[in-house]
Amino acid sequence: MTIPADPIDPTAPAEFPSWELALAQGRLKPEQVATLQAMVDDGKAKTLKEAASILDLEETIIHPPEHMWGS
């Protein structure tokens, strides 16, 4: 089962352990690359690689479904 890239919960799908590694290996699907591109377009990252690194870091520090935003 494939979990689509979700801008609200951008955690790496189970099909790869790291966004940055999957990007480097060319394993991301077009919609996953679009998630990274949206981060670049929004000014959250300068490159796709940086966006992937940010998502990897967020997964390590903050797991969005478990985090209570605003508390």
N, CA, C and O atoms as CSV, one atom per row, in Angstrom:
chain,resi,resn,atom,element,x,y,z
A,1,MET,N,N,0.849,-1.183,0.000
A,1,MET,CA,C,0.000,0.000,0.000
A,1,MET,C,C,0.885,1.233,0.000
A,1,MET,O,O,1.814,1.334,0.802
A,2,THR,N,N,0.605,2.167,-0.890
A,2,THR,CA,C,1.379,3.389,-0.991
A,2,THR,C,C,0.666,4.514,-0.256
A,2,THR,O,O,-0.533,4.729,-0.427
A,3,ILE,N,N,1.419,5.214,0.554
A,3,ILE,CA,C,0.876,6.364,1.281
A,3,ILE,C,C,1.260,7.608,0.488
A,3,ILE,O,O,2.450,7.844,0.279
A,4,PRO,N,N,0.300,8.412,0.040
A,4,PRO,CA,C,0.628,9.594,-0.749
A,4,PRO,C,C,1.307,10.665,0.101
A,4,PRO,O,O,1.095,10.745,1.311
A,5,ALA,N,N,2.122,11.482,-0.554
A,5,ALA,CA,C,2.730,12.620,0.131
A,5,ALA,C,C,1.623,13.571,0.548
A,5,ALA,O,O,0.748,13.909,-0.250
A,6,ASP,N,N,1.663,13.990,1.772
A,6,ASP,CA,C,0.618,14.834,2.333
A,6,ASP,C,C,1.259,16.087,2.904
A,6,ASP,O,O,2.063,15.981,3.830
A,7,PRO,N,N,0.938,17.279,2.388
A,7,PRO,CA,C,1.570,18.497,2.906
A,7,PRO,C,C,1.250,18.770,4.374
A,7,PRO,O,O,1.986,19.506,5.031
A,8,ILE,N,N,0.183,18.199,4.897
A,8,ILE,CA,C,-0.141,18.379,6.315
A,8,ILE,C,C,0.695,17.426,7.167
A,8,ILE,O,O,1.114,17.783,8.268
A,9,ASP,N,N,0.936,16.233,6.668
A,9,ASP,CA,C,1.739,15.237,7.374
A,9,ASP,C,C,2.818,14.730,6.420
A,9,ASP,O,O,2.670,13.670,5.810
A,10,PRO,N,N,3.922,15.507,6.294
A,10,PRO,CA,C,4.927,15.156,5.299
A,10,PRO,C,C,5.945,14.109,5.749
A,10,PRO,O,O,7.099,14.153,5.325
A,11,THR,N,N,5.544,13.192,6.581
A,11,THR,CA,C,6.474,12.154,7.008
A,11,THR,C,C,6.766,11.207,5.854
A,11,THR,O,O,5.924,10.973,4.987
A,12,ALA,N,N,7.956,10.683,5.866
A,12,ALA,CA,C,8.364,9.791,4.778
A,12,ALA,C,C,7.517,8.519,4.774
A,12,ALA,O,O,7.386,7.856,5.803
A,13,PRO,N,N,6.947,8.182,3.630
A,13,PRO,CA,C,6.196,6.932,3.554
A,13,PRO,C,C,7.095,5.735,3.861
A,13,PRO,O,O,8.316,5.827,3.728
A,14,ALA,N,N,6.514,4.641,4.259
A,14,ALA,CA,C,7.262,3.450,4.653
A,14,ALA,C,C,8.111,2.889,3.513
A,14,ALA,O,O,9.014,2.090,3.761
A,15,GLU,N,N,7.845,3.282,2.293
A,15,GLU,CA,C,8.588,2.736,1.166
A,15,GLU,C,C,10.044,3.212,1.118
A,15,GLU,O,O,10.837,2.649,0.364
A,16,PHE,N,N,10.414,4.220,1.891
A,16,PHE,CA,C,11.808,4.632,1.994
A,16,PHE,C,C,12.062,5.241,3.369
A,16,PHE,O,O,11.169,5.858,3.950
A,17,PRO,N,N,13.281,5.069,3.894
A,17,PRO,CA,C,13.582,5.526,5.250
A,17,PRO,C,C,13.906,7.010,5.355
A,17,PRO,O,O,13.864,7.577,6.446
A,18,SER,N,N,14.228,7.639,4.239
A,18,SER,CA,C,14.678,9.024,4.267
A,18,SER,C,C,14.293,9.728,2.974
A,18,SER,O,O,14.505,9.205,1.880
A,19,TRP,N,N,13.724,10.920,3.116
A,19,TRP,CA,C,13.389,11.723,1.938
A,19,TRP,C,C,14.657,12.058,1.155
A,19,TRP,O,O,14.681,11.954,-0.072
A,20,GLU,N,N,15.710,12.461,1.871
A,20,GLU,CA,C,16.938,12.877,1.198
A,20,GLU,C,C,17.566,11.713,0.427
A,20,GLU,O,O,18.002,11.889,-0.711
A,21,LEU,N,N,17.614,10.549,1.028
A,21,LEU,CA,C,18.166,9.367,0.366
A,21,LEU,C,C,17.318,8.971,-0.843
A,21,LEU,O,O,17.853,8.666,-1.909
A,22,ALA,N,N,16.009,8.978,-0.675
A,22,ALA,CA,C,15.111,8.624,-1.779
A,22,ALA,C,C,15.248,9.614,-2.936
A,22,ALA,O,O,15.203,9.219,-4.102
A,23,LEU,N,N,15.414,10.898,-2.616
A,23,LEU,CA,C,15.605,11.903,-3.662
A,23,LEU,C,C,16.905,11.631,-4.417
A,23,LEU,O,O,16.930,11.653,-5.648
A,24,ALA,N,N,17.977,11.375,-3.679
A,24,ALA,CA,C,19.283,11.124,-4.296
A,24,ALA,C,C,19.256,9.866,-5.174
A,24,ALA,O,O,19.938,9.802,-6.197
A,25,GLN,N,N,18.477,8.889,-4.772
A,25,GLN,CA,C,18.392,7.628,-5.526
A,25,GLN,C,C,17.333,7.663,-6.627
A,25,GLN,O,O,17.174,6.692,-7.366
A,26,GLY,N,N,16.613,8.773,-6.740
A,26,GLY,CA,C,15.577,8.891,-7.765
A,26,GLY,C,C,14.366,8.021,-7.502
A,26,GLY,O,O,13.696,7.595,-8.443
A,27,ARG,N,N,14.069,7.746,-6.229
A,27,ARG,CA,C,12.971,6.846,-5.868
A,27,ARG,C,C,11.668,7.570,-5.530
A,27,ARG,O,O,10.664,6.921,-5.235
A,28,LEU,N,N,11.667,8.899,-5.568
A,28,LEU,CA,C,10.446,9.640,-5.238
A,28,LEU,C,C,9.484,9.654,-6.420
A,28,LEU,O,O,9.893,9.737,-7.578
A,29,LYS,N,N,8.223,9.572,-6.103
A,29,LYS,CA,C,7.172,9.673,-7.115
A,29,LYS,C,C,6.960,11.150,-7.431
A,29,LYS,O,O,7.343,12.013,-6.641
A,30,PRO,N,N,6.353,11.448,-8.578
A,30,PRO,CA,C,6.140,12.849,-8.961
A,30,PRO,C,C,5.422,13.671,-7.885
A,30,PRO,O,O,5.775,14.830,-7.664
A,31,GLU,N,N,4.432,13.098,-7.221
A,31,GLU,CA,C,3.709,13.861,-6.196
A,31,GLU,C,C,4.586,14.116,-4.961
A,31,GLU,O,O,4.383,15.101,-4.251
A,32,GLN,N,N,5.550,13.238,-4.708
A,32,GLN,CA,C,6.464,13.452,-3.588
A,32,GLN,C,C,7.473,14.539,-3.924
A,32,GLN,O,O,7.810,15.366,-3.076
A,33,VAL,N,N,7.952,14.536,-5.161
A,33,VAL,CA,C,8.845,15.609,-5.611
A,33,VAL,C,C,8.078,16.932,-5.582
A,33,VAL,O,O,8.656,17.968,-5.257
A,34,ALA,N,N,6.800,16.912,-5.913
A,34,ALA,CA,C,5.971,18.125,-5.879
A,34,ALA,C,C,5.877,18.675,-4.458
A,34,ALA,O,O,5.836,19.892,-4.273
A,35,THR,N,N,5.841,17.802,-3.455
A,35,THR,CA,C,5.829,18.242,-2.063
A,35,THR,C,C,7.111,19.008,-1.755
A,35,THR,O,O,7.077,20.070,-1.133
A,36,LEU,N,N,8.237,18.460,-2.195
A,36,LEU,CA,C,9.526,19.134,-1.983
A,36,LEU,C,C,9.570,20.455,-2.756
A,36,LEU,O,O,10.036,21.469,-2.235
A,37,GLN,N,N,9.082,20.437,-4.004
A,37,GLN,CA,C,9.089,21.648,-4.823
A,37,GLN,C,C,8.227,22.735,-4.204
A,37,GLN,O,O,8.571,23.915,-4.278
A,38,ALA,N,N,7.119,22.357,-3.600
A,38,ALA,CA,C,6.247,23.334,-2.939
A,38,ALA,C,C,6.987,24.005,-1.783
A,38,ALA,O,O,6.807,25.199,-1.542
A,39,MET,N,N,7.809,23.251,-1.075
A,39,MET,CA,C,8.602,23.840,0.015
A,39,MET,C,C,9.599,24.861,-0.539
A,39,MET,O,O,9.815,25.914,0.062
A,40,VAL,N,N,10.206,24.544,-1.688
A,40,VAL,CA,C,11.137,25.475,-2.330
A,40,VAL,C,C,10.371,26.711,-2.804
A,40,VAL,O,O,10.801,27.839,-2.566
A,41,ASP,N,N,9.249,26.498,-3.465
A,41,ASP,CA,C,8.434,27.595,-3.977
A,41,ASP,C,C,7.945,28.518,-2.867
A,41,ASP,O,O,7.827,29.728,-3.064
A,42,ASP,N,N,7.663,27.945,-1.703
A,42,ASP,CA,C,7.181,28.726,-0.557
A,42,ASP,C,C,8.313,29.377,0.231
A,42,ASP,O,O,8.061,30.081,1.209
A,43,GLY,N,N,9.558,29.148,-0.186
A,43,GLY,CA,C,10.700,29.751,0.484
A,43,GLY,C,C,11.128,29.033,1.760
A,43,GLY,O,O,11.920,29.569,2.535
A,44,LYS,N,N,10.612,27.826,1.983
A,44,LYS,CA,C,10.983,27.065,3.183
A,44,LYS,C,C,12.317,26.352,3.001
A,44,LYS,O,O,12.940,25.947,3.983
A,45,ALA,N,N,12.764,26.193,1.751
A,45,ALA,CA,C,14.040,25.551,1.439
A,45,ALA,C,C,14.566,26.165,0.146
A,45,ALA,O,O,13.797,26.666,-0.675
A,46,LYS,N,N,15.892,26.118,-0.023
A,46,LYS,CA,C,16.503,26.678,-1.223
A,46,LYS,C,C,16.580,25.665,-2.362
A,46,LYS,O,O,16.579,26.036,-3.536
A,47,THR,N,N,16.646,24.386,-2.004
A,47,THR,CA,C,16.774,23.331,-3.010
A,47,THR,C,C,15.879,22.153,-2.621
A,47,THR,O,O,15.384,22.075,-1.496
A,48,LEU,N,N,15.684,21.246,-3.569
A,48,LEU,CA,C,14.928,20.034,-3.266
A,48,LEU,C,C,15.654,19.208,-2.208
A,48,LEU,O,O,15.023,18.633,-1.321
A,49,LYS,N,N,16.976,19.152,-2.302
A,49,LYS,CA,C,17.757,18.400,-1.320
A,49,LYS,C,C,17.569,18.983,0.078
A,49,LYS,O,O,17.416,18.240,1.047
A,50,GLU,N,N,17.579,20.295,0.182
A,50,GLU,CA,C,17.367,20.943,1.481
A,50,GLU,C,C,15.955,20.664,2.001
A,50,GLU,O,O,15.770,20.418,3.193
A,51,ALA,N,N,14.969,20.700,1.119
A,51,ALA,CA,C,13.590,20.392,1.523
A,51,ALA,C,C,13.495,18.960,2.040
A,51,ALA,O,O,12.839,18.707,3.051
A,52,ALA,N,N,14.138,18.031,1.359
A,52,ALA,CA,C,14.133,16.636,1.791
A,52,ALA,C,C,14.792,16.493,3.155
A,52,ALA,O,O,14.315,15.744,4.008
A,53,SER,N,N,15.882,17.209,3.355
A,53,SER,CA,C,16.584,17.172,4.637
A,53,SER,C,C,15.703,17.722,5.761
A,53,SER,O,O,15.699,17.187,6.870
A,54,ILE,N,N,14.970,18.777,5.474
A,54,ILE,CA,C,14.060,19.367,6.463
A,54,ILE,C,C,12.978,18.358,6.846
A,54,ILE,O,O,12.671,18.203,8.028
A,55,LEU,N,N,12.403,17.677,5.873
A,55,LEU,CA,C,11.369,16.687,6.173
A,55,LEU,C,C,11.936,15.533,6.999
A,55,LEU,O,O,11.271,15.030,7.904
A,56,ASP,N,N,13.162,15.117,6.689
A,56,ASP,CA,C,13.797,14.066,7.492
A,56,ASP,C,C,13.987,14.539,8.930
A,56,ASP,O,O,13.728,13.790,9.872
A,57,LEU,N,N,14.434,15.767,9.096
A,57,LEU,CA,C,14.651,16.320,10.435
A,57,LEU,C,C,13.336,16.443,11.193
A,57,LEU,O,O,13.263,16.101,12.373
A,58,GLU,N,N,12.300,16.928,10.521
A,58,GLU,CA,C,10.996,17.070,11.177
A,58,GLU,C,C,10.467,15.712,11.635
A,58,GLU,O,O,9.855,15.608,12.699
A,59,GLU,N,N,10.698,14.683,10.843
A,59,GLU,CA,C,10.250,13.350,11.226
A,59,GLU,C,C,10.985,12.867,12.476
A,59,GLU,O,O,10.418,12.154,13.305
A,60,THR,N,N,12.243,13.259,12.599
A,60,THR,CA,C,13.039,12.868,13.754
A,60,THR,C,C,12.609,13.619,15.011
A,60,THR,O,O,12.512,13.034,16.090
A,61,ILE,N,N,12.354,14.918,14.864
A,61,ILE,CA,C,12.058,15.768,16.021
A,61,ILE,C,C,10.571,15.848,16.326
A,61,ILE,O,O,10.162,15.716,17.479
A,62,ILE,N,N,9.768,16.064,15.301
A,62,ILE,CA,C,8.327,16.260,15.484
A,62,ILE,C,C,7.589,15.292,14.577
A,62,ILE,O,O,7.757,15.334,13.358
A,63,HIS,N,N,6.790,14.437,15.146
A,63,HIS,CA,C,5.938,13.571,14.346
A,63,HIS,C,C,4.582,14.259,14.280
A,63,HIS,O,O,3.819,14.215,15.245
A,64,PRO,N,N,4.269,14.906,13.134
A,64,PRO,CA,C,3.079,15.750,13.041
A,64,PRO,C,C,1.779,15.165,13.591
A,64,PRO,O,O,1.048,15.891,14.263
A,65,PRO,N,N,1.447,13.890,13.346
A,65,PRO,CA,C,0.181,13.401,13.879
A,65,PRO,C,C,0.131,13.351,15.411
A,65,PRO,O,O,-0.945,13.370,16.009
A,66,GLU,N,N,1.307,13.288,16.030
A,66,GLU,CA,C,1.345,13.220,17.479
A,66,GLU,C,C,1.574,14.574,18.151
A,66,GLU,O,O,1.426,14.702,19.366
A,67,HIS,N,N,1.927,15.560,17.374
A,67,HIS,CA,C,2.252,16.871,17.917
A,67,HIS,C,C,0.994,17.720,18.075
A,67,HIS,O,O,0.172,17.792,17.162
A,68,MET,N,N,0.846,18.351,19.210
A,68,MET,CA,C,-0.312,19.222,19.438
A,68,MET,C,C,0.091,20.651,19.103
A,68,MET,O,O,0.677,21.351,19.929
A,69,TRP,N,N,-0.226,21.073,17.900
A,69,TRP,CA,C,0.143,22.416,17.442
A,69,TRP,C,C,-0.508,23.477,18.321
A,69,TRP,O,O,-1.673,23.377,18.705
A,70,GLY,N,N,0.282,24.482,18.620
A,70,GLY,CA,C,-0.227,25.621,19.362
A,70,GLY,C,C,-0.295,25.423,20.861
A,70,GLY,O,O,-0.803,26.295,21.567
A,71,SER,N,N,0.202,24.302,21.372
A,71,SER,CA,C,0.136,24.120,22.821
A,71,SER,C,C,1.469,24.402,23.464
A,71,SER,O,O,1.601,24.299,24.684
